[in-house]
Amino acid sequence: MDFMPDVESNVTVPSCDNAVSMDICLHFSLIPAVLIVGVLSFLQRRKMQHTIEQRFPLLQGRFAIVIPMDAMSFSNRWSYGFAFGAISYSVLELFRKQYIPKVFPSWAKAIAYLIGSFEVGLAYFPFFACLSTPFRAAGAVMGILYSICWIIIIAWDWFSCPGGEEWGHYQKLIYQWPWMLSLIFLLGRFIFLLVKAVLQQSKAEHEDCERVLHLHQLEHVKRLLRRTPHSKPLSWFERHIYEWDPHFKFPNRLIGTAIISLLALYKLTLTDLGINAMLLKTLENYIIPTTPSYRSTKGISNDELLYAAKWCVYFTLASASLNMVVYICHVLICYRKQIKRLWKGQKDFLPKKLQNPSSDVCVASIAKYSGWQIAFTLWGFVIVRIVQVLTALILAFGILVIKYDEGWVIFKELATLFVTVALVFGLFKLQELLVQYFFLQDKMSDNDKEKPLALNNRNAFNCFNYFFFFYNVVMGVTGCVIRMMISFMLGTWLVSRIDRTIMPKGYEALDRGYRTWVGMIFADHYHNNPVMVCFCQLLLSHSRQKQHGFDYSLLNNTPCVSTSCRVRKRWRLFYTLLKNPHLIPLRKHHLCAKVPMTVSPSPQADIVVRAWLMRSQAATEMMTTEQC
């Protein structure tokens, strides 16, 4: 990689004269990507058509908007997840400014990042579009061809230039195997969709576009309506770590975000490991041999310092990586827990200022969440990694100093510090004990857990308050330092937790990451609430049944082009007039005809007689036609 330092190594890396430039491949992939999106857009039809399109019957309603993925849907979740896995490598390259145009000045870097992001998104757009298109066969064929092209490019890059400075001959294989695995999975998925589309061609199966209820949502509503819910004993894993709920599914957005976060964390961990290995090797080969030993003054050799540094680096790397993996999984657990609370109408777990977010914030949060979650995870790994490695190095150096001649001095300093801190906390606790036993009244009942908030020995308490005032002023400095240290530690530890704010109470709205999280869960709550979705599905089903049951009364006034449409409309008109004969004389051609009518004392009776006469004539003609 271009940001790695050049260090001599015993590993011989072969020349890369025939190497494939992924930047050029990404640029040229825009051509087939645009063609695939154009074909899918041509196949789809828009519901709303413009007047100018009537001049071109072939293009009426064509070139509709192609959606890559429904962010709040539950279909093809793992397919979309592996599609995000295929795009993860290029997303990491954006952090290195790999696909950023060089022509922009420094003040316009935001626009350059926007253009680079659009280019990466368009290059991988066909994977998502071919999965979401209703034209399964066409989407599967184009998805197969596009996946094969990318697999061939990556495989050729592996065989032509497999090595690197960090991992030798297998560097690209180690870094890019998740990318290849995702593309192979997508290829298999597209083949499966093609076979399924061919098999369903003869059955003429049509998906119900008005179906909004998923099976797990239906089962969740059924569980709510049961009087005695089924309960089974929970295992240790379900009680302490994660309780499995078969009637809850994470949307596509959460699955894709978790997969790309894990893959990005994997690549960042490998990069960190390679950089540290090269730095330690440089330290061992060049710096330590030319540096005087530290043994003469402190009794510590350079080899011991290097050994301690290696252990600190590798141990903290494993700790930070495991910590981020746990955070990624914990975010999913928190999402399910908070969504279920919102389904029950509970909002008290949120700050008051964020319990009713605006609609624009919620919708914008859907678009921002995935990117922010990935960025927070990577930055959290970097920050936690730096803090942990510095802390580990300080502790390791302290242990080495204690091991040799300065151990007693360090021990006395640590003991003094420990006793001082213990005395401070002891005096703080002493004040609470004095108040509890001497300055509060007794319990009003033996069943009370605590004493009432009522003073006792008021004069003694006033003296106690006066003398401890001066001491608490001095000890307040220590309390302030301890508070800052605890806040720093918790803020550093939770910096990647987008589901939890690190701001103090009253300032939660300043945490834009947490605001994005809250807006996202509210948007999912309003769009995917199982009870509401089930109710909407019942309304749609009832409406369709009503339409099918009284189909003859629905007269479509749109002009008919085909013969079957005209025949169907004439039959509906004929059936309506047979059932309502008083409407026959009121038709347009009867009213416009100048036929003399006999004036009778009852015009209404005359109209009814003429209607029945016309109906009998129509019935006689229909019987004659059937006999013939």
CORCORPE-V20077 format. One record per residue. RES is the residue in one letter. SS is DSSP state (H for helix, E for strand, - for the rest). BURIAL is # if it has 9 or more other C-alpha atoms within 8 Angstrom, else .. Layout:
BEGIN
res-><RES RES>
ss-><SS SS>
burial-><BURIAL BURIAL>
END
This chain:
BEGIN
res-><M D F M P D V E S N V T V P S C D N A V S M D I C L H F S L I P A V L I V G V L S F L Q R R K M Q H T I E Q R F P L L Q G R F A I V I P M D A M S F S N R W S Y G F A F G A I S Y S V L E L F R K Q Y I P K V F P S W A K A I A Y L I G S F E V G L A Y F P F F A C L S T P F R A A G A V M G I L Y S I C W I I I I A W D W F S C P G G E E W G H Y Q K L I Y Q W P W M L S L I F L L G R F I F L L V K A V L Q Q S K A E H E D C E R V L H L H Q L E H V K R L L R R T P H S K P L S W F E R H I Y E W D P H F K F P N R L I G T A I I S L L A L Y K L T L T D L G I N A M L L K T L E N Y I I P T T P S Y R S T K G I S N D E L L Y A A K W C V Y F T L A S A S L N M V V Y I C H V L I C Y R K Q I K R L W K G Q K D F L P K K L Q N P S S D V C V A S I A K Y S G W Q I A F T L W G F V I V R I V Q V L T A L I L A F G I L V I K Y D E G W V I F K E L A T L F V T V A L V F G L F K L Q E L L V Q Y F F L Q D K M S D N D K E K P L A L N N R N A F N C F N Y F F F F Y N V V M G V T G C V I R M M I S F M L G T W L V S R I D R T I M P K G Y E A L D R G Y R T W V G M I F A D H Y H N N P V M V C F C Q L L L S H S R Q K Q H G F D Y S L L N N T P C V S T S C R V R K R W R L F Y T L L K N P H L I P L R K H H L C A K V P M T V S P S P Q A D I V V R A W L M R S Q A A T E M M T T E Q C>
ss-><- - - - - - - - - - - - - - - - - - - - - H H H H H H H H H H H H H H H H H H H H H H - - - - - - - H H H H H - H H H - - - - - - - - - - - - - - - - - H H H H H H H H H H H H H H H H H H H - - - - - - - - - - H H H H H H H H H H H H H H H H H H - H H H H H H H H - - - H H H H H H H H H H H H H H H H H H H H H H H H H - - - E - - - E - - H H H H H H H H H H H H H H H H H H H H H H H H H H H H H H H - - - - - - - - - - - - - H H H H H H H H H H H - - - - - - - - - - H H H H H - - - - - - - - - - - H H H H H H H H H H H H H H H H H H H H H H H H H H H H H H H H H H H H H H H - - - - H H H H - - - H H H H H H H H H H H H H H H H H H H H H H H H H H H H H H H H H H H H H H H H H H - - - - - - - - H H H - - - - H H H H H H H H H H H H H H H H H H H H H H H H H H H H H H H H H H H H H H H H H H H H H - - - H H H H H H H H H H H H H H H H H H H H H H H H H H H H H H H H - E - - - - - - - - - - - - - - E - - H H H H H H H H H H H H H H H H H H H H H H H H H H H H H H H H H H H H - - - - - - - - - - - - - - H H H - H H H H H H H H H H H H H H H H H - H H H H H H H H H H H H H H H H H H H H - H H H - - - - - - - - - H H H H H H H H H H H H H H H H H - H H H - - - - H H H H H - - - - - - - - - - H H H H H H H H H H H H H H H H H H H H H H H H H ->
burial-><. . . . . . . . . . . . # . . . . . . # . . . . # # # . # # . . # # . # # # . # # # # # # # . . . . . . # . . . . . . # # # # # . # . # . . . # . # . . # # # # # # # # # # # # # . # # # # . . . . # # . . . . . . . . # . . # # . # # # . # # . # # # # # # # # # # # # . . # # . # # # # # # . # # # . # # . # # . # # # . # # # # # # . # # # # # # # . # # # # # # . # # # # # # . # # # . # # . . # # . # . . . . . . . . . . . . # . . # # # # # # . . . . . . . . . . . . . . . # # # . . . . . . . . . . . # # # # # # # # # # # # # # # . # # # # . # # # # # . # . # . # # # . . # # . . . . . # # . . # # # # # . . # # . # # # . # # # . # # . . # # . . # # . # # # . # # # # # # . # # . # # # . . . . . . . # . . # # . # . . . # # # # # # . # # # . # # # . # # # # # # . # # # . . # # . . # # . . # # # . # # # . # # # # . . # # . . . . . . . . . . . . # . . . . . . . . . # # # . . # # # . # . . . . . . . # # . . . # # . . . # . . . . . . . . . . . . . # . . . . . . . . . . . . . . . # # # # # # # # # . # # . . . . . # # . # . # # # # # # # # # # # # # . . # # # . . # # . # # . . # . . . . . . # . . . . . . . . . . . . . . . . . # # . . # . . # . . # # # . . . # # # # # . . . . # # . . . . . . . . . . . . . . # # # . # # # . # # . . . . . . . . . . . . .>
END
